[in-house]
Amino acid sequence: MRYSKIALLIFGAGLVVGFFVSALEVTALERPTALLIVGGIVLFPIAAAADLWRAIARTRPAKPKRRAKKGPARQTATPRRRTRKHR
């Protein structure tokens, strides 16, 4: 419900701003306020679909991770024996 909450907050903010714009009769802010309200209404179905997609993805079992193929065994460098020089 993450994205749905954001869309509803946008819509609600538009309503609150719209109330004050209409009460104070500020004509310059009427159109941006209406766009804010419409934006929230348009975004809500998209947000609901995104939330549904996330909920479905969470209920599916996770795919098992593939293990890396084992390559040839690495040879560790063993210290070489020093040969004594005969005098």
N, C-alpha and C positions, 0 to 999 in steps of 0.2 A: 504494500500500500504506500510505498515511498513516493512514487511519482504522482499518484492520485492525490495525496495530501498537498503536494506542491501546486498542482493544478487548482485544487479547491482554495488554497491560500491566495492564489492570483485572482481567482474569481471573487473571493470575499474581500480582498483589498480593493478591487475595482468597485464593489458595491459600497464600501465605506467611503471611499473617495468620491464616488458618484453622489452619495447622500449629501456630503458637505458641499460639493460643487453645485448641486441643485438648490440647496438651502441658501447658499451665499450668492447664488446666481452669477457664477463666474463663467461667462460664455467661452472664454479662451480655453478652458480645460474640459469642456463637455465632450469633445471628440476624442481626445486621448483617454479619457475615463471610459468612454464607451468601447474603445479598442481594447482596453485592459479587461473589461468584463467579457467581451467577445473572445479575447485570447484565452481566458480561463475556460470558457465553454467549449471552445474548439480543442484545447489541449486535453480536456478530461477524458474523452474516449481513447485518445492515443496513450495517455498515461495509464488508463485501466488495462489496455492491451499489453503494455510493457510490464505492468505488475503481474498480470496473469502469466505472461511468458516466464517471468522470474520464478513464480510459484511452481509452475510445471517443471522448470529446470531443477528446482530443489528436491522435488519428489522422485525424480529419476535416480536410479542407483548410479554411482560413479563408475566410469569405465576403469577396468584394472589397468594399471600402468605397466607398460612393457619394460622388461628389464633389458639392459644393454647386453648385446651379445658379447660373450667372453672371447677375447682374442687369444692368441698364443701366450703362454705364460712368459712373463718377463724374467729374464735372467738378471739376478742381482750381481753386481760387481763384487767379486770376492777379492780380498787383498792378495796380491801376488807375493809369493815367498821370495825373499831376497836370497840370491845365491851368494855364497861367500867366495870371494876370489882367493884362489890358492896362491900363496906366496912362495 
